Amino acid sequence: MAGIYIHIPFCKQACNYCDFHFSTTLNKKSALVECLIKEIELRKDYLDNESISTIYFGGGTPSLLSQTELDSILNSVHKNFQIDDNAEITMEVNPDDISISKLEEFKKSSINRLSIGIQSFHDIDLQYMNRAHTSNEAIVAIRNAKQVGLENITIDLIYGVPTLSDEAWNHNLLTFASLDIPHLSAYCLTVESNTPLASLISKGKSDPVSDKKGKTHFEMLMNFMDENSYTQYEISNFCKTNHESKHNSSYWKNKKYLGIGPSAHSYNGNSREWNVSNNVKYINAISRGKVNNESEILTVTEAFNEYILTSLRTIWGVNLIHIQKHFDKEYVDHLTKEADIFIRSGEILTENNTLILSRKGKMMADSISSELFKLD
């Protein structure tokens, strides 16, 4: 089974920390929707007739599209691919975009999961991040979604924000729990180059992001979610039983996926492709019946390293039988040698021929992964 990701590159305003591809100008929205539909048709053979188990509208802000536009895209997907009866269909939304009437339209369509970009329940943090909504709008949006029967909800929260105290972060988590939401994605604020936030910090107009604060908030997060019976099935993702994100889990489990839209990435098991990150260039190419993208065939070493990076972040871990089956002995020997250092230090646990990060190891997941990488 495979997945389809559809990138909607429009936002009402730019969050100052975001480095995803988007535009705050909507004058090409109709043309781009037409091209999304056409790209779906052009790439219908990319997944080798595998059935589709997940569809994910990301961005950008997909909730800026009308229901007619969303339905036309979904109709094209159904026309060109075999969609599982119980497919997970996720829509990313912002609190300020979803009225009761819009939520009711989602409910009537095949959309069955919402990802709501909350980021914080404190206005001071939302202003710092230049978000378009208020804390009150965030709570109202969640309650309205549940009111119309859209219960399968995840929200995003960001920690490590300079304006976010430990007490305020704990309040965010308490608010999340009080709203009885089955899934949470929580990320530490990072300063990406070429973003407004990076510029503000470099000019001394914003406090720098503190690694120490980020680590403290991450520990608080893990403790809180464990105490409230949420499973940390990936470093940044927590859920109640049977509420994992099927779409994102497919990335971590090395499943195939097709990315539609400007800047979208695709993977067919052997190679990766990524579309041009420019709306005009994307539209011009698709209008001529071509896909403006680049591709690369993964080397054995790249495939090994990618498996380590994605798998070690999850509750399913790095399966040693998989390594032995798909990679030569030199890779097995390398992993055994390098992992032993972290096993002895208690940062990696071994269970059923699987390497899994301990609580201590989760605090330094990226650095551990990099130490396990094989270099050519």
Helices and strands as residue ranges (DSSP letters): E 2-8, H 29-42, E 52-59, G 62-64, H 67-80, E 83-93, G 95-97, H 100-108, E 113-119, H 123-128, H 135-147, E 153-159, H 166-178, E 183-188, H 196-202, H 211-227, E 231-234, E 237-239, H 246-252, E 257-260, E 265-267, E 271-275, H 279-287, E 293-297, H 300-312, E 318-319, H 320-326, H 329-344, E 348-350, E 354-357, H 359-362, H 365-372
